């Protein structure tokens, strides 16, 4: 599960990075604002940190729950 969580976080980060980079490129080319790129990189790294620290959960018939299911054997 931890590997899947890391893979999802990585894919999200790549998708977000590509979309922000395209917007940043347009801004830099139009306005010449390089500091905006640095702010975006910082924001993306903060998002990745939050994604990697988020608790794992599970979903059943009654909804989404954070933590291990009741009666689950962890190991």
N, CA, C and O of each residue as an XYZ file, in Angstrom:
300
protein
N       0.822     -1.191      0.000
C       0.000      0.000      0.000
C       0.870      1.261      0.000
O       0.523      2.265     -0.622
N       1.998      1.194      0.703
C       2.868      2.362      0.768
C       3.465      2.672     -0.607
O       3.651      3.836     -0.961
N       3.765      1.613     -1.383
C       4.311      1.830     -2.726
C       3.264      2.478     -3.632
O       3.582      3.366     -4.422
N       2.027      2.031     -3.514
C       0.948      2.613     -4.316
C       0.726      4.075     -3.936
O       0.485      4.916     -4.802
N       0.806      4.372     -2.651
C       0.634      5.746     -2.187
C       1.732      6.643     -2.743
O       1.469      7.771     -3.157
N       2.952      6.141     -2.750
C       4.062      6.914     -3.303
C       3.905      7.103     -4.801
O       4.209      8.172     -5.329
N       3.429      6.068     -5.494
C       3.235      6.170     -6.941
C       2.146      7.174     -7.285
O       2.296      7.952     -8.227
N       1.055      7.165     -6.534
C      -0.025      8.124     -6.767
C       0.462      9.543     -6.487
O       0.151     10.466     -7.240
N       1.213      9.718     -5.427
C       1.756     11.043     -5.100
C       2.705     11.519     -6.199
O       2.693     12.694     -6.565
N       3.528     10.609     -6.723
C       4.456     10.979     -7.775
C       3.719     11.356     -9.060
O       4.062     12.349     -9.702
N       2.713     10.573     -9.437
C       1.952     10.869    -10.644
C       1.216     12.196    -10.521
O       1.162     12.969    -11.477
N       0.650     12.462     -9.347
C      -0.021     13.730     -9.107
C       0.955     14.886     -9.217
O       0.638     15.922     -9.802
N       2.132     14.709     -8.658
C       3.134     15.768     -8.700
C       3.593     16.047    -10.128
O       3.762     17.204    -10.511
N       3.793     14.991    -10.915
C       4.221     15.176    -12.304
C       3.139     15.899    -13.094
O       3.438     16.828    -13.844
N       1.894     15.486    -12.936
C       0.794     16.143    -13.647
C       0.670     17.607    -13.241
O       0.488     18.481    -14.089
N       0.768     17.865    -11.962
C       0.694     19.236    -11.472
C       1.886     20.051    -11.954
O       1.733     21.217    -12.320
N       3.065     19.452    -11.959
C       4.257     20.147    -12.406
C       4.156     20.528    -13.882
O       4.518     21.641    -14.263
N       3.665     19.608    -14.709
C       3.544     19.893    -16.144
C       2.554     21.026    -16.387
O       2.814     21.918    -17.195
N       1.426     20.993    -15.694
C       0.434     22.045    -15.906
C       0.926     23.397    -15.396
O       0.723     24.417    -16.055
N       1.561     23.415    -14.244
C       2.076     24.682    -13.705
C       3.223     25.197    -14.556
O       3.348     26.405    -14.761
N       4.055     24.305    -15.050
C       5.179     24.717    -15.878
C       4.709     25.388    -17.164
O       5.308     26.367    -17.610
N       3.651     24.871    -17.754
C       3.149     25.501    -18.984
C       2.622     26.907    -18.706
O       2.832     27.821    -19.503
N       1.948     27.076    -17.592
C       1.454     28.410    -17.222
C       2.626     29.326    -16.887
O       2.649     30.489    -17.291
N       3.592     28.801    -16.151
C       4.754     29.603    -15.774
C       5.557     30.026    -17.004
O       6.043     31.155    -17.072
N       5.693     29.141    -17.954
C       6.420     29.470    -19.171
C       5.753     30.640    -19.894
O       6.426     31.555    -20.369
N       4.437     30.597    -19.971
C       3.716     31.685    -20.626
C       3.919     33.006    -19.864
O       4.108     34.055    -20.479
N       3.879     32.949    -18.540
C       4.090     34.167    -17.748
C       5.493     34.718    -17.910
O       5.678     35.925    -18.066
N       6.485     33.836    -17.873
C       7.867     34.296    -17.994
C       8.110     34.886    -19.376
O       8.784     35.908    -19.510
N       7.569     34.254    -20.387
C       7.763     34.770    -21.746
C       7.036     36.100    -21.955
O       7.520     36.976    -22.671
N       5.886     36.237    -21.331
C       5.099     37.454    -21.523
C       5.549     38.589    -20.593
O       5.680     39.735    -21.023
N       5.782     38.264    -19.333
C       6.079     39.303    -18.349
C       7.528     39.302    -17.856
O       7.990     40.298    -17.300
N       8.234     38.213    -18.051
C       9.615     38.142    -17.581
C       9.725     37.977    -16.074
O      10.680     38.467    -15.472
N       8.779     37.303    -15.458
C       8.778     37.134    -14.007
C       9.396     35.782    -13.663
O       8.726     34.753    -13.756
N      10.659     35.775    -13.271
C      11.331     34.529    -12.937
C      11.039     34.097    -11.500
O      11.037     32.901    -11.209
N      10.796     35.038    -10.609
C      10.534     34.678     -9.211
C       9.253     33.877     -9.063
O       9.105     33.119     -8.105
N       8.328     34.034     -9.994
C       7.091     33.277     -9.947
C       7.350     31.778    -10.104
O       6.642     30.957     -9.521
N       8.347     31.433    -10.877
C       8.718     30.026    -11.058
C       9.222     29.446     -9.742
O       8.875     28.320     -9.384
N      10.027     30.199     -9.031
C      10.563     29.723     -7.758
C       9.460     29.518     -6.721
O       9.497     28.558     -5.951
N       8.490     30.409     -6.704
C       7.362     30.274     -5.786
C       6.551     29.028     -6.121
O       6.094     28.329     -5.217
N       6.369     28.747     -7.385
C       5.608     27.566     -7.801
C       6.324     26.278     -7.412
O       5.687     25.322     -6.969
N       7.633     26.249     -7.574
C       8.404     25.062     -7.186
C       8.278     24.825     -5.693
O       8.121     23.682     -5.263
N       8.345     25.875     -4.899
C       8.183     25.748     -3.458
C       6.791     25.227     -3.110
O       6.653     24.350     -2.256
N       5.767     25.755     -3.760
C       4.397     25.314     -3.487
C       4.198     23.845     -3.850
O       3.533     23.113     -3.116
N       4.759     23.411     -4.960
C       4.634     22.010     -5.359
C       5.360     21.081     -4.395
O       4.881     19.982     -4.116
N       6.501     21.508     -3.889
C       7.211     20.671     -2.926
C       6.439     20.579     -1.607
O       6.459     19.538     -0.949
N       5.766     21.651     -1.223
C       4.933     21.599     -0.016
C       3.740     20.665     -0.211
O       3.366     19.936      0.708
N       3.143     20.683     -1.398
C       2.042     19.764     -1.694
C       2.501     18.309     -1.648
O       1.795     17.455     -1.112
N       3.665     18.023     -2.201
C       4.178     16.663     -2.172
C       4.417     16.204     -0.739
O       4.096     15.070     -0.385
N       4.974     17.075      0.075
C       5.186     16.733      1.481
C       3.886     16.423      2.201
O       3.824     15.491      3.003
N       2.855     17.193      1.921
C       1.547     16.938      2.547
C       0.954     15.628      2.059
O       0.354     14.894      2.844
N       1.112     15.319      0.770
C       0.593     14.059      0.241
C       1.291     12.853      0.857
O       0.648     11.846      1.155
N       2.585     12.951      1.045
C       3.327     11.816      1.599
C       3.078     11.627      3.093
O       3.237     10.516      3.598
N       2.695     12.672      3.807
C       2.413     12.559      5.241
C       0.956     12.235      5.540
O       0.609     11.985      6.695
N       0.100     12.234      4.531
C      -1.328     11.996      4.752
C      -1.565     10.572      5.260
O      -0.893      9.638      4.824
N      -2.510     10.404      6.172
C      -2.791      9.062      6.684
C      -3.464      8.199      5.612
O      -4.174      8.699      4.740
N      -3.219      6.894      5.703
C      -3.852      5.970      4.772
C      -5.250      5.645      5.272
O      -5.534      5.762      6.464
N      -6.100      5.245      4.376
C      -7.463      4.909      4.746
C      -7.976      3.747      3.919
O      -7.238      3.160      3.128
N      -9.239      3.422      4.105
C      -9.877      2.369      3.344
C     -11.328      2.753      3.110
O     -11.877      3.605      3.808
N     -11.938      2.122      2.129
C     -13.328      2.418      1.801
C     -14.127      1.121      1.830
O     -13.707      0.107      1.271
N     -15.282      1.166      2.486
C     -16.195      0.031      2.474
C     -17.604      0.527      2.153
O     -17.763      1.630      1.631
N     -18.619     -0.267      2.457
C     -19.996      0.092      2.105
C     -20.476      1.346      2.817
O     -21.332      2.061      2.295
N     -19.945      1.623      3.987
C     -20.426      2.768      4.763
C     -19.631      4.046      4.509
O     -19.924      5.075      5.117
N     -18.622      4.007      3.616
C     -17.889      5.215      3.288
C     -16.395      5.058      3.453
O     -15.881      3.946      3.578
N     -15.704      6.183      3.453
C     -14.242      6.202      3.566
C     -13.855      6.408      5.007
O     -14.425      7.250      5.700
N     -12.866      5.623      5.469
C     -12.419      5.679      6.861
C     -10.902      5.830      6.890
O     -10.191      5.239      6.077
N     -10.424      6.620      7.825
C      -8.990      6.811      8.010
C      -8.512      5.828      9.058
O      -9.126      5.708     10.119
N      -7.428      5.122      8.780
C      -6.871      4.129      9.690
C      -7.165      2.722      9.205
O      -7.720      2.527      8.124
N      -6.787      1.744     10.019
C      -6.979      0.335      9.657
C      -8.410     -0.097      9.952
O      -9.018      0.401     10.899
N      -8.959     -1.017      9.157
C     -10.304     -1.517      9.434
C     -10.358     -2.269     10.761
O      -9.356     -2.835     11.198
N     -11.503     -2.276     11.388
C     -11.675     -2.963     12.667
C     -11.429     -4.453     12.476
O     -11.955     -5.067     11.548
N     -10.622     -5.025     13.365
C     -10.340     -6.460     13.316
C      -9.276     -6.832     12.308
O      -9.052     -8.019     12.073
N      -8.610     -5.861     11.703
C      -7.587     -6.154     10.710
C      -6.293     -6.550     11.407
O      -5.945     -6.008     12.456
N      -5.596     -7.492     10.815
C      -4.293     -7.916     11.328
C      -3.239     -7.147     10.549
O      -3.081     -7.324      9.341
N      -2.522     -6.288     11.266
C      -1.474     -5.492     10.623
C      -0.161     -6.223     10.766
O       0.152     -6.753     11.831
N       0.593     -6.251      9.717
C       1.878     -6.946      9.852
C       2.707     -6.923      8.645
O       3.807     -7.475      8.641
